[in-house]
Amino acid sequence: MLETNRTNTILYCRLWDECVLFYKRILKLDVSFENDWFVEFQLNESTFLSIADSARASIDDVAGQGITLSWQTSDLVSAQQQLTSAGVATSDIQNKWKARLFYFRDPEGHRIELWKPIESSPITVCDLDTSVPDWLIDHPSLFSLFKELRIDYCCGGKSLESACHEQNLDPVKIHDQVLKSLG
């Protein structure tokens, strides 16, 4: 395995000034290095995020496409309230992949995910809107049943209801069968 001692993600931004102010003033990240086209923020002891002015770098910006910064936090609700108070639009807090999370974007359009692990496992409510992968994460014993029913478990997050419709299965009956198999 490749050994790493320090991580630095560098975002090349067209809207460099706006992004630097966002990370400094809205997210209140600590600056560890700064010059006239590059600012490095320290997230923790060995993790850094840098904002580079794409107009002055040899790498183009991607206008926020294809990047999600995913950061674990200890107080999700307070973080969301602070962002909303600062005028930042956020998604609703949701359960996903054994975590509670929400999303927001920086001025360049980079998606930022703040998340906190769900303490209790498995999640107590799985319904027809729950994605097939989430069902399997919380209930691995369902793998053979889904395989037998030809329910796509690598479906990119489709709900159980959608996966049932794709196989011409009655979602309500399948949901009942799934719950019965879980005891």
N, C-alpha and C positions, 0 to 999 in steps of 0.2 A: 504494500500500500504506500502511496505517495505521502510522505510526511510534510505537513505544513505547520508553520509556527505562527503565521499571521495571515489574515484574510483582508483583502482590500477590493471592493467592488467599485469600478469607475464608471460613472454615467457621463457620457458625452452629450452636452446639452446646447441647443440653439438658444434657449431662453436661460442662459447661464445666470445672469443677475437675479432673475426672479427665483430660480431654483436655489441659489445660494441663500437668498433671504428666507425662503421657505424653510430650508433645513436649519438655518440659524435661529430665526425668530419664531416660527410656528412649531417646529419639532424640538427646538432648543438643544440641538446636538452640539457637543463640545468640539471646537476646532483644534486640530493637532498640527496643521500646516496650512499656510495660505499664501498665495501670490496673486498676481493680477489676472490669471486665467485658470487657476486650479486651487480648489479648497478640499482639504481632507478632514473628515469628521471622524472622531473616535466613538464607536458605539459601545465597546467594552474593551477589556484588556488587550485582546488580540484581533478585534474585528473593526474594520474601517470602511467608510463610504466616502468616495471622492466625487466631486462634481468638476468636470473639465469643460471649458469653453470650446465647443466643437469648431468654432470659427478660427481658433488658434491652435488646434490640434491636428494631427495627421489622421485621425479617425473621425468619420462622420457620425452625426447623431442619428438615432433611429426613431425620433419623435415619440418616444415612450412605448414603442411597439416591441412585443416579445420579451418584456422584462417584468418580473414581479419581485419586489424586495419583500421578503417574508421574515418578520421579526416577532419573536416570542416576547410577551410582556406579562407582568404579574397582575396588573389591574386594567383589564380590557375596558370596563365601563367608564372608568375615569379618563382613560386615554381617548375614548370616543367623545366624551363630553368636552374635554379640552380642545379637541380638533374642531368640533361643531361650534364651540364658543368663539374660536378663532376664524370662523367662516369657511371651514373646509367641509366639503360635502363628503359624507361617508355612507357606505351601505349599512343596512341593518346588521346587527350581530346575528350570526347564524351558527349552527352546528355543522361541521364538516370535518371528516377525517380524524375523528376523536378529539376535536378541538372546537372551541368557540372562537369565532373570528369575525373581522369586518375588513372592508377594503376602502381605500381612498387613493387619490392620485396627486402627484406633485405637479407643479406648473407645466412641466414638459410632457406630462401624461403617463409617466411611469407609475404602474400600479404598486401600491404598498399594502401589504397584508399584515395586520396585527392579530396575533392569536395567543390563546392560552389553552393548555391541555385541559380536557374534561377530566375531572378528578375521578368520577365513578365510571366504571366500565362494566358491561356495555351500556350504550345509551338506552334509556328506558322505553322510548317510543320509536318504533320503526313502522312506517305506514306506506301507503301506495306512492306517496311523493318522495320517499327516501330513495336515494340512488342505490342501484344494485351493488356497486362496490362498497358503499357504506354498510349495507346489510351484511356483506361478507366480512368486512373488517370487524364488525361487532359480533357476528355469528358465523364463524368459519365452518361450522357443521352444515351450513346450507349449501356449500359448494356442490356436493353430489346431487342434491335435489335440483338446483338451478341447472346443472349440466344435463340431468335427465330430462328436464322440461325444455331444454334448449334455450334457456334464458341467457342472453348475452351478458356475461359478468365482466367483460372488458369493454364496456360500452361507453366509456368516456363520461360517465356520470348520469346516464339516463335513469329515470325513475323506474321503480318496479312496474308501475302501471304502463309506462311506454314500452318497456321490454316485453311485457305480456302481450300488448296489442300487436307488436311485431311478429309474435308467434301465434296469433289468433287465439290466445288464451283469455279466459275471463279473469280480469285482474282481481275481482273480489274473491272468487273461488281460490285463486292461487294464493292470495294474501291469507285466507283462512287456512289453507294447506300449510303454508310456511309457518304460521303461528302455531298450528297443531304440532308440526314437527319439532318445534322448539320446546314443546311441553308446556 
